[in-house]
Amino acid sequence: MGTRYEQDVVAWANEQATLLRAGNLSAIDIKHIAEEIEDLGKSEQRELMSRMSVLLTHLLKWEFQPSRRSKSWQFTIRTQRKEVAYVLSEAPSLSGKFNDPA
């Protein structure tokens, strides 16, 4: 049947949050909490990469297909720039992913 974590991760997360807030540290699922925290960081990184990919694609299209420029492309570029800035403001450590080591 599986563990509570495997059966319903949302219910498990709520249960773990309740245990943490109550200070009942001996009852928490440390292994899975650590995995979820790591996954959260990976998720933020994937979101940034996805937004950067969309942004760069549209910037390249804008540059190399001037006859096809549209309001839609402008909107996408503006939106993705704002979202990239927001993700970086919420997770500044991700900005290091773009630093040139040279």
C-alpha positions as CSV (number, residue, x, y, z in Angstrom):
1,M,0.0,0.0,0.0
2,G,2.9,2.4,0.6
3,T,3.7,5.1,3.1
4,R,1.6,8.2,3.8
5,Y,4.1,10.1,1.7
6,E,3.6,7.7,-1.2
7,Q,-0.2,7.6,-0.9
8,D,-0.9,11.3,-0.7
9,V,1.9,13.8,-0.7
10,V,-0.3,16.8,0.0
11,A,-1.9,15.2,3.1
12,W,1.6,14.1,4.2
13,A,3.0,17.7,3.8
14,N,0.1,19.1,5.9
15,E,0.8,16.5,8.5
16,Q,4.5,17.3,8.6
17,A,3.9,21.0,8.8
18,T,1.5,20.5,11.8
19,L,4.2,18.3,13.5
20,L,6.9,20.9,12.9
21,R,4.8,23.7,14.2
22,A,3.9,21.7,17.3
23,G,7.6,21.1,17.9
24,N,7.1,17.3,17.6
25,L,10.4,16.7,15.9
26,S,10.6,13.1,16.8
27,A,7.6,12.3,14.7
28,I,8.6,14.1,11.5
29,D,9.6,12.2,8.3
30,I,13.1,13.7,8.0
31,K,14.2,11.7,4.9
32,H,11.2,12.8,2.8
33,I,11.2,16.4,4.2
34,A,14.8,16.7,3.0
35,E,14.0,15.4,-0.4
36,E,11.0,17.8,-0.7
37,I,13.2,20.8,0.2
38,E,15.8,19.7,-2.4
39,D,13.0,19.3,-5.0
40,L,11.7,22.8,-4.2
41,G,15.1,24.3,-5.1
42,K,15.2,22.2,-8.3
43,S,11.7,23.3,-9.2
44,E,12.7,27.0,-8.9
45,Q,15.7,26.3,-11.1
46,R,13.6,24.6,-13.7
47,E,11.1,27.5,-13.7
48,L,14.0,30.0,-14.3
49,M,15.4,27.9,-17.1
50,S,12.0,27.5,-18.7
51,R,11.3,31.2,-18.6
52,M,14.8,32.0,-19.9
53,S,14.3,29.6,-22.8
54,V,11.1,31.3,-23.8
55,L,12.6,34.7,-23.4
56,L,15.7,33.9,-25.5
57,T,13.6,32.1,-28.2
58,H,11.5,35.2,-28.6
59,L,14.4,37.6,-28.5
60,L,16.1,35.6,-31.3
61,K,12.9,35.5,-33.3
62,W,12.6,39.3,-32.8
63,E,16.1,39.8,-34.0
64,F,16.2,37.4,-36.9
65,Q,12.6,37.6,-38.2
66,P,11.9,41.3,-38.2
67,S,9.1,40.9,-40.8
68,R,7.2,38.6,-38.4
69,R,7.4,40.8,-35.3
70,S,4.1,41.1,-33.5
71,K,2.5,42.5,-30.4
72,S,2.3,38.9,-29.1
73,W,6.1,38.6,-29.3
74,Q,6.5,41.9,-27.5
75,F,4.1,40.8,-24.8
76,T,5.9,37.5,-24.3
77,I,9.3,39.2,-24.1
78,R,8.1,41.7,-21.6
79,T,6.2,39.1,-19.5
80,Q,9.2,36.7,-19.4
81,R,11.6,39.5,-18.4
82,K,9.4,40.3,-15.5
83,E,9.0,36.7,-14.5
84,V,12.7,36.1,-14.7
85,A,13.3,39.1,-12.5
86,Y,10.7,37.9,-10.1
87,V,12.2,34.4,-9.8
88,L,15.7,35.9,-9.3
89,S,14.4,38.3,-6.6
90,E,12.8,35.3,-4.8
91,A,15.9,33.1,-5.2
92,P,19.0,35.3,-5.7
93,S,21.3,32.3,-5.6
94,L,20.0,31.3,-9.0
95,S,21.6,34.4,-10.5
96,G,25.0,32.6,-10.2
97,K,23.8,30.1,-12.8
98,F,24.4,32.8,-15.4
99,N,27.8,34.1,-14.3
100,D,30.6,33.7,-16.8
101,P,33.5,32.0,-14.9
102,A,36.1,33.7,-17.2
